[in-house]
Amino acid sequence: MMSGLDFLTRFWDIGRISIRLLLKREVTPEVRLRLFFEQAGGAFVKLGQILSLRHDLIPPRYANELLNLLSRIRVSPYSAMRQVFIDEIGQPPEAVFQKFESKPIASASISQVYRARLSDGTPVVVKIQRPAIRQVFETDFLLARVLGRLLSFFRLFNTFQIQDVVKEFIAWSRRELDFREELTNSQILARHSESHPRTIIPRAYAEWSTERVLVSEDMAEVFSVETVLKELEKNPKYRDELLTNHSIHTEELAYYFVFDIMRQYFIDGFFHADPHPANLFFASNNRLGYFDFGIIGQVGKTRLDLLRIIYGIARRDLAFSSKHFLHFAKTAMADEVDLFKLKEPDTYKRYAKVVDKLEEIMLDNLQLDLEGILTPWYEEKTLPNYQHLTSSLVFSKILLKTRDYQIYLPREVVIFFRTLVIADMVAVKLAPGFDIIRALNSFFASYPLGVAEELIMAQTQEVKLEEATDSTAHFSFEQLLEVKDAEKEQLGVAKERLINIISAYAEDYEEIRQLLKA
């Protein structure tokens, strides 16, 4: 249970860390930001990781620097971790396992991982949650809410976006604090991958897993991608050794990695959203595997428009991509616009013709903007001395450009772009000359656009994801007030977006000004 003293102590610690880092003039601002999250620890490490997804909110160099948070976590003493295990399982590790190694093989913000053997000798890894971490996180959640409100009050960021990030951070972290969620995630991913033998999801042992302990298969005879990349930096011939001795073709696996992420997102609607090198491994016969299923993305039929956007980018049909970017924006705002029509019909009717004209102008402008971003990328690949232009830079520009059109992308879409960026960064290191456009097209070769669309529409679980909530007939008075407040906020957002778009375009386009006068 969090006390006022806990909050004040933590608040003081955060303030002290901030002041100390502000005085470190010798480091760059992006490194200073990473050091803040790293030294603050607790839930702030997770907040930094979530911000690393938001290329639409912070500059790419900051987002990329925050990726380095992944491997700088202090180790908790084994005695404390052993007590957590006893509290959860009712017995010490040495009574449950035939063998248990007390030195952790991995350390993260929420947990530490140990090697062990079940009573029958089966090798496993045991993930144990850090002691009292939930209490630390709950304090940090409150601090994050306060910080989010301050940033919104001073308008240092877009109000809608910063509040969205804070809500996402809290919801995501709370799910990660319950290892039963990760157990379920791994089981779902394993089921989806059954027909894809080149993808490996380690088995999780539900009978030995609880809220704070997770036992899963030890993938001992595999190669961590993080280790592979380090070896390649020291010895480029290591690539040949992997192929000769283990039938691991790093270039083929680089392309398969991007294909598999695309398959998980678009075909299954359920994807590993944190595939950095430490969470990936290679196995013999050209197989790819994943670790750590705490950060998972889930998306419904809304991914249809993103599928078409990516298809247009892959096929260099930017008119097609532009059309579906705007359609996506309209779909994302549909509920808000419907509320606007219902609550303020006269105001909406006045703006309806203006909105129609805006769509025509915006479609043309967005296509030109996408051409400006993507054409140099396409053309650079054809040059004799081609050097890889990272998708991180290209996709960041696209995400930032969509904001000019008041297109605010949902979390899952931003996470997808970030996941694709990570996949591209890893693939380039594995396969010099890697071409992500070729990788995207390999997906569409296996799943042509029409086939992928039908598969998405046919999935029955989508209905559950997108079912409307029950009517408010059974709501309490307090719940009805909450619904009313949320409705007001949603209406305010819709009006603000519409007014911002109209005002911006009215300055440059006479036809918009004339329609407003009519």
N, C-alpha and C positions, 0 to 999 in steps of 0.2 A: 504494500500500500504506500503510495507516494505521500510524503508529508511536506508542509510548507518549508521546513528546514532543508529537505532534499532539493526542492526547487531553487531556493536561494543559494545553496552551496553550488549546485550545478550552474546556475546563472553566473555566479562569481567566477567559477572556473572558465566558463566560455568567454566571459569578458576579459579575463587575464590572458588567455590564449590569443584573443583577437588583438589586444594592445601589443603584446610581445611581437606578433607577426607583422603588425603595421610598422614597427620600428626596424624590421629587417629590410632595409632598402636595397641590399645587395641581391635579392632574389626578385624574379619577375612576378607580376601580379597573379598570373595563372598558377605559378608554383606556390605562391603565398596562399591562394585559395585552397589548393590541394592540401597543403600543410595544415590549414585550419581544420578541415574535416578529419584529417588523419590524427591530429593531436587531440581534437575534441573527443574522438572515439564514440563508442556507444551507437546510438541511432544516427548520429551525424555522418558516420561512414556511409550508411545506407542512403541518406539524403544526398550526399555527394555523388554516389553511384547513380541515383535517379537523375540528378542534374546532368550527368554525363550523357544521358539519353536525349536531353533537350537541346539539340542543335538549333531549334527554332526559338529558344529563349536566351541562351548564352552563346557567345562567340565560339567558333569551332576550336580555337586553341585552348580555351578553358575546358571545354567538354573533353577534348583529347587528353589533357593533363589529368583530369579527374579519373580517367581509366587506370591510372597508376595507383589508385587507392587499393586496388585488389590484392596487393601482396605486402602490405606494410602494417600488419596487425600484431600486437604484442601477445605473447603466449601466457595463458593463465596456468598456475601451478597444478600439477596432477592431483594433489590431495583434494583440492576444491572441485575439480571435474569428477573425481571418483565419487564424491559425496552426492553430486547431482545424479549420477547413475544409480546409486543406492536408493535415493529418494524416489526415483521413477520406477525402477525394476524391483526393488525390495531386497536385492542381494548385491554384493560387490562384484565387479567385473570378473575377478579371479574365480568366483563361485559359479558364474554363468558360462564362461568361455574356457575351452581347453588351454588357450594361451591368449594373453592380452599384453600388448606392448605399451608401456606407460609414456613413451615419447611420442608426441603427436606428429603425424605426417603432413598435416595442414592446419592452418589457423585462420579463422575468418572473424568478422565482427560479432557474429552471433554464436559461433560454435568452434570446436576443435575436433579433429578427426584422428582416430587411432586404428591401428591394425590389430586383428584378433583372429581366433579360430573357434568355430562352433564346437560343440561336444563331439561331433562326428568328424572333426578335422577340416571342415569346409572353411576356406579363408574368407574373411569378411572385413569390412571397415565399419567402425562405430563412430557415429557423429554425436557428440554430447554438447548440449547447450551450456554456455558460460553461466556461472552462478549469478543470480540476482539481475540478469540482463534485462528481464522484462521490466523491472522497476526502473532501471536506468533509461530504457526506451520510453516508458510512459512519461517520465520527466522531460525527456528530450522532445516528445510529441507536443507537450504543452509549450515548451520554449519555441518550437518551430511555428506553432499557431501564432504566438505573440509576434515573432519575427515576420511572419507572413502578413499579419495585419499592419505592422509598421511600414513594411515595404509598399503595401497597397495604399496606406494613408498618404505617404509621401510620393506616391506614384513613381517609384523607382523602376517598377516593372508594370506590365499590363495587369490590372487587378484580377481579371478573370483567370489569367494564366498562372500567376503566383499562387493564388488560392487553390487552383487545380493541382499544382505540383505538391503543395503541402498535404492536401487530401489524399493524393495518390501515394505519397511517401508514407503516411500513417497507415493507410489500408494495406499497402504492400508489405510493410514491415510487420504488421500484426499477423499477416498470413505466414510470413517466414518464421515467426516465433513459435508457430505450431508445426512441428515436424510431420504431423499426420497429413498436413496439406502437401508437403513435399512427397510423402509416400504415395498419395493419390495421384499427384502429377506424374511421377515416374511410371506408375501403372498405366495411366492413360497414354503417355508417350510410347510405352512399350507395346501397347495394343495397336496403336496406329502404325507402328514400325514393323509389325509382324510380317507384312508382305514386302518388306524392303530389307532383305538379308544383309545388305552392306551397312545398315545402321544398327548400332548396338546401344541398348539401354540396360544398364546393370540391374539385376533383380534386387528388389527390396524385400526384407523379411518382416512382414507385418506383425508376426507373433512376438518379435523382440523390439518393436518400435512403439514409442509413446510420443507425447507432446514434446518432450525434451531429449529423447534418444531415438536415433535412426540407425538401423543396422542394414547394410546392403552388401551385395556381392563385391569381393575384392578383385578388381581387374588387374591381376599381377603381371600377366604376360602381354602387356600392352605398352605403348609408347606415348607418354604425355606429349601433346603438341607443343606445350611450353618448353619441354626438354628438347624436342626435335628442333625447334627454332634456334635454341641456344647452341646446339651441336652444329647446325648448319652455318651459323655465324663464324664458328671456330674452324670448321672443316667442310667446305662445299661438297667434297667427295662423300660425305656422310649420306647424301641423297642416293648415291649408287649402292652403298652398303645396305640401306634399308630395302632397296629393290631386289638386290641379289640374295640377301639372307632371309628376308621376311615377306617378300612379295608386296611391299608397300611402295606404291608409285605416288610420290608427293604431288606431282602435277595433276594427275587424274583425281586424287583426293581433294585437291584445291577446288576443282570444278564441281566435284560431287558435293562438297560442303555447301556451296552456294545453292546448288540444286535442292539439297535436302532441307535447307532453311526455307526456300521457296515452297517446297512441298508441304512442310509442316504448317506454314502460315496460310497458304491459299487453299490447299486441298483439305487439310485436317481442321484448320481454324484453331489450332492449339499448338504452341511452338515454344521451344527453348529460347528465352529472350536474353540470355546472358552467355553466349558461346565464345567467351574469351579463351585464349590458349590453355589456361589452367583447367578449364572445364571440358576440354576436348582430349580425345586420345585416338591413336591409330592402332589397328590390330592387323595381324597377318591376312593375306589375301585381299588387300585393298579395302579394309573396312574402317568405318568412322564411328566413334562412340562419344557419348556425352556423360558428364558428371554434373551433380548439383542442380536440383530441379526446384529450387526455392523461387526463382524469378521466371515465371511462365506468363506468356501472353495468350489471351483468349479473345477471339473475335468472331462475329456473326456474319450475316450476309452483307454487311457494309463493306466487306473486303472486295466485293465485286468491282466497285469503281476503282479501287487501288490496283486490282489485277489489270484492269484496262489501261490505267495510267502507266504501269510498268511495261505492259505490252507495247504501248505506243513508244515509250522510250527505247525499248529493246529493238523495235522495228523501225526506229527513226521516223515515226509518224507523229509529229508533235501537234498537229491539228487534232488528232484522235486523243492524245494525252490531255491537251488543253480543255477539250470538250468535257472529259470525264473529271478533270480537276474541279471545274465549275459545277458539274452535276453532283460531285461528292460534297461540295460546299453546301449546295441546296439541300441535299439529303441530310447532312449533319445539322442544318438549321431548321429542318421541316417542322419539328415540334414547336420551336420558338415562333416561327412564322404563323403556324396554325393558331397559336395562342394570341398572337398579335391580331389576326383576323377576327377572332372570337371576342376579344376584350375591347379592341379599338377599331371596329370595322370602318368607320368613316375616315379615320387617319390612314388606314391601310389602303382603302379604295383610292384615296388621293395619290398615293405613291405607287400604285400598281403599274401604271403605264411607264413611270420613271424607271421602275425596277426592270421591266421588260427591255427598255432601251439600254439600261446599264449592262444587262447580260450580253447584248450584242457587242457593245464596246469592249467589255472586259474579256470576252472570248478572243477577240482580235488581239488585244494588248497582251493577254497571258501567253498566247502562242508566240508572239514576238519576243517576249521575255524569256520563255523557255528556249527558243532558238538561240538567243544571245548567250544563255548559260551552257546549252548542250552542244551547239555546233562546234565550238573550239575543242570540246572533248572528243566528239566524233572524228574531227579532222586530224587531231593530234595522233590518233591511233594509226593513221595511214602514212605518217612521216617516216623516213628511213631511220632517223635517230630518235625514235619514239621513246619517251620516258613516261612512266605511269603517272597520270593525273588522278589523284585519289578520288574515289567516289565520295569520301568524307567531305571534300571541298565542294564537289558538284551537288550532292544531295543537300548539304547545308545551305547552299545558295538557293536551291529550289524551295526548301522549307521557309527560309527567310522571305523569299519573294511572295509566297502564298499569303503572308501576313499583310502585304500591301493590298491584297484583294479581300481582306477580312475573312480569309479562310483559316479557321483555327482547327487544326487536325486533332482528332481524338488520340488519347494516350497510346492505343495499340498501333496506330499508324506511325506515330513518331518512333515508337519502340521498334517497329519493323524496319524503318529506314536506318536506325542506329544499329540494329542487328545485321543488316545487310552491309553496313559500313565496316563493322568488326569482321565479318566474313571476308570482305574484300581485302582488308588490311592483313589478315592472316594468310589469305590465298596468295597475295603478292609475294610474301616472304617464302612461301612454300614453292611457288612456281614463278620464277622470273619471266616477265612478259605476259603474266596472267591478264586476261581481258574479261572484265565483268559483263560486258555486252554479250560476248560469246556465251558466258555462263548463264545469263538470263535467257538467251535464245535456246540453250540446251533444255531448259525447263519447258519452254513452249513447244519444243520438238516432241517431248514426251507427253505434255498436256496441252494440246492446241487450245486456243482461246475458247472456242465453243465447247469443247469437252470439259475444260476446267470450270466454265460457267455452269454447266449442267451438274457437275459433281457438287459444286457449292450449293446450288439450289435444291439438290435432292437430299441433302443431309438432314435427317429428322431432328438431330440435336439442336439445329439452328432455331427451330421453333421455340424450344425451351429457353434459349439464350435471349430471344427477342420478344417473348410473350409480354403483352401489356399486363400491368399490375391489376389486381382486382379493383372494383369500384371502391369509393371511399365510404360505402354504406356502413361498414363495420368499424370505421375509424373512431377513436376517442376524440373528444373535443380538442385535447392538446395536439393530437396527430393532425387534425384538420387545420389547426393554426399553422403547423409546420408546413403542410402542403400549400397553404395560402401564401406563406412567406416565400417558399421556393418558387411558386408561380410568379410572384411579383419580381423576384430576382431574375427569373428567366425572361420575363417580358421586358425588363429593363435592359438586359443584355441584347435582346433582339432589336429593340429600338436604337440602342447605342450603335450597334453594328450597321444598321441600315442608314442612320443619319450620318455616320462617319463616311460610309461609301458615297452617299449622295453628295455630301459637302465637298469631298475630294474631287469628284468628277464634275461637279457643277462649275468649278473654277476653270476647267480646261475645255469643256464641251458646251457650245451654245445650245445644242438640241436638248440637253438636260435642263439648262436654265429656262428654256421656253416651256418645257413640259411642267416645270415647277410653277410657272406663272399661270398656266392654264387653269 
